[in-house]
Amino acid sequence: MQGRAATSGKNRLLFFSGATLDFDEHQADFLGTKVWMRKLTDHELGYFTEINCRNGDPVPEFVMDCFVPTPIPESHATPILIIMLQLARRWSLNLVGIGTETHKGTNAVHSDLQRVEKGVLVPLYPTIVLTRGAVDEMAGLFAMTRAMKGATGGDSSSSLFLENARASYLHYFKAVLSAGSPEQTIFEVMVGMDSLFEFKGDQNRLSMEDRVAKLMTLLSIDAKRVIKLLDTAYKVRNSYAHGNPPSHERRASIASSFGDIRAFAGIVANVLRVSLLFCFTTILSGASGKKRNMISLLDGGDEGGVLRGIAEKLRPFCLSLCKSSADAVFRSRKTV
């Protein structure tokens, strides 16, 4: 814990799997909150190695030490800080433990630790290594949304949109962390897409596919390619929902256009991740005003260029979607 000033009181410890650190400790500012990211102490590692391995849960690989007032275990109350962290990169970041920490003097640390039950996990993406630079880059994402910490201004349409966004996020989270097959991943992602982009009473408005395509064009992704991607994903979803695996012909078609079906699932999940990043950034930044959420901006032609401006800021966090050749990215067989 070198280089850290002594503090008093209690902070929340958040223990994550899905990434390792190439540094011992680093401070960043997330949503106006000072956050310390560090490796586990021997005591913490011993505790989670014993209890999580015994219960079949992953052992955490790094710790975030910060103040999070919202209760952690309840999925419906997931703090926005954790949501944005899980969307910030293409990773299977997973909260697997929580605790509190009290500092007395400069060295004594007393932690009240507990695991967060997760059930069987099947991460979509492999563990990644975080550098200090990557942490600072994520802090830049949080800087865009510092103006608002989960409030919706009391407007009913914005509140409904936030509710839909949270529901979609839960499907994304399930898709990248607990889906037992690529087909189930695609199923969860497409349910999340519907939750985010379709609303009751949407007559004479853009379809889900058109809205997603329009959003992706802000990142220089070809709209026709996006619609083809989603059309294929819908067919896989419908087959899965009726208990039928994709046919040999369907798998061959996916392989020729997008890579094998696991890679395809990763691409589809990434489109939802980026869509959710747009969504929460729009809500949290307050850039769209009380009654102008992401959907109304898309349907209205992005009046004022709000989404385009957000796209430019989000670009560093969407690089796996918007490299020099977007078409080549959609054809990529890589899952990271």
Residue pairs with C-beta under 8 A, 6 or more apart in sequence:
1 25
1 38
1 106
1 107
1 109
2 24
2 25
3 25
4 25
4 36
6 103
6 105
6 106
7 103
8 102
8 103
9 102
10 100
10 101
10 102
11 65
11 66
11 67
11 100
11 101
12 65
12 66
12 67
12 68
12 72
12 98
12 99
12 100
13 63
13 64
13 65
13 97
13 98
13 99
13 100
13 101
13 111
13 113
14 63
14 64
14 65
14 66
14 68
14 72
14 82
14 95
14 97
14 98
15 40
15 44
15 48
15 60
15 62
15 63
15 95
15 96
15 97
15 98
15 99
15 113
16 60
16 61
16 62
16 63
16 64
16 93
16 94
16 95
16 96
17 58
17 59
17 60
17 61
17 92
17 93
17 94
17 96
17 127
18 61
18 91
18 92
18 93
18 94
18 123
18 125
18 127
18 128
19 61
19 62
19 91
19 93
19 127
19 128
19 129
19 130
20 61
20 62
20 127
20 128
20 129
20 130
21 37
21 38
21 39
21 61
21 62
21 129
21 130
22 129
22 130
22 131
22 132
23 131
23 132
24 38
24 39
25 36
25 37
25 38
25 39
26 36
26 37
26 38
26 132
26 135
27 34
27 35
27 36
27 37
28 34
28 35
28 37
28 135
28 136
28 138
28 139
29 35
29 139
29 142
29 143
30 66
30 81
30 84
30 85
30 138
30 139
30 142
31 80
31 81
31 84
31 142
31 145
31 146
31 149
32 146
32 149
33 66
33 67
33 81
34 66
35 64
35 65
35 66
36 64
36 65
36 66
37 62
37 63
37 64
37 65
37 130
37 135
38 62
38 63
38 65
39 62
39 63
40 48
40 60
40 61
40 62
40 63
41 109
41 111
43 111
44 60
44 63
44 99
44 111
44 113
45 59
47 113
48 59
48 60
48 96
48 97
48 113
48 115
49 59
51 115
52 58
52 59
52 60
52 96
52 97
52 115
53 59
55 115
55 117
56 120
57 96
57 115
57 117
57 118
57 121
58 94
58 96
58 118
58 121
59 96
60 96
60 97
61 127
62 130
65 101
66 81
68 79
68 81
68 82
69 79
70 77
70 78
70 79
71 77
72 78
72 79
72 82
72 95
72 98
72 116
73 98
73 116
75 170
75 173
76 166
78 166
78 169
79 150
80 149
80 150
80 280
80 284
81 142
82 95
83 166
83 169
83 280
84 141
84 142
84 145
84 280
84 284
85 93
85 138
86 93
86 173
87 169
87 172
87 273
87 276
87 277
87 280
88 138
88 141
88 277
88 317
89 128
89 134
89 138
89 317
90 125
90 266
90 270
90 273
90 320
90 336
91 125
91 127
91 128
92 123
92 124
92 125
92 126
92 127
92 176
92 177
94 118
94 121
94 123
94 177
95 116
96 115
96 116
96 118
97 113
97 114
97 115
97 116
98 113
98 114
98 116
99 111
99 112
99 113
99 114
100 111
100 112
101 109
101 110
101 111
102 109
102 110
103 109
104 110
118 177
118 178
119 178
120 178
120 180
121 177
121 178
122 177
122 178
122 179
122 180
123 176
123 177
124 175
124 176
124 177
124 179
124 185
124 265
124 266
124 269
124 335
125 176
125 266
125 335
125 336
126 335
126 336
128 336
137 316
137 317
140 316
141 281
141 314
141 317
144 281
144 284
144 285
144 310
144 313
145 280
145 281
145 284
145 285
147 284
147 285
147 286
148 283
148 284
148 285
148 286
149 284
150 284
152 158
152 159
152 161
152 162
152 283
152 290
153 286
153 290
154 290
155 290
155 291
157 291
157 293
157 296
158 283
158 290
158 291
158 293
160 199
161 279
161 283
161 293
161 294
161 295
162 283
164 195
164 196
164 199
165 196
165 276
165 279
165 280
165 283
167 192
167 195
168 192
168 193
168 195
168 196
168 272
168 276
168 279
169 192
169 276
169 280
170 192
171 188
171 189
171 191
171 192
171 195
171 272
172 188
172 189
172 192
172 269
172 272
172 273
172 276
174 188
175 184
175 185
175 186
175 188
175 189
175 192
175 265
175 269
175 272
176 185
176 269
179 185
179 187
179 188
179 265
182 261
182 262
182 264
182 265
183 236
183 239
183 240
183 245
183 246
183 261
183 265
184 240
185 265
185 266
185 268
185 269
186 233
186 236
186 237
186 240
186 264
186 265
186 268
187 236
187 237
187 240
187 241
189 233
189 265
189 268
189 269
189 271
189 272
190 230
190 233
190 234
190 237
190 268
191 237
192 272
193 208
193 212
193 230
193 272
193 275
194 208
196 272
196 275
196 276
196 279
197 208
197 211
197 212
197 275
197 295
198 207
198 208
199 295
205 299
206 214
206 298
206 299
208 230
209 226
209 227
209 230
209 231
210 227
211 295
211 298
211 299
212 226
212 230
212 271
212 275
213 223
213 224
213 226
213 227
213 230
214 223
214 298
215 274
215 275
215 278
215 294
215 298
215 307
216 223
216 226
216 271
216 274
216 321
217 223
217 226
218 302
218 307
218 308
218 311
219 274
219 311
219 314
219 315
219 318
219 321
219 322
219 326
220 322
220 326
221 321
221 322
221 326
221 330
222 326
222 327
225 326
225 327
225 330
226 271
228 257
229 258
229 267
229 268
229 271
229 330
230 268
230 271
232 253
232 254
232 257
232 258
232 264
233 264
233 268
235 246
235 250
236 246
236 250
236 254
236 261
239 245
239 246
239 247
239 250
246 254
246 261
251 260
251 261
254 260
254 261
254 264
255 261
257 330
257 331
258 264
258 267
258 330
258 331
259 267
259 331
259 332
259 333
259 334
260 333
262 335
263 332
263 333
263 334
263 335
266 335
267 330
267 332
270 320
270 321
271 321
274 314
274 317
274 318
274 321
277 314
277 317
277 318
278 294
278 307
278 310
278 311
278 314
279 294
281 310
281 313
281 314
282 288
282 293
282 294
282 297
282 306
282 307
282 310
283 293
283 294
285 310
287 306
287 309
287 310
288 294
288 296
288 297
288 306
292 300
292 306
294 307
297 303
297 306
297 307
298 307
302 308
315 322
320 329
321 329
322 329
323 329
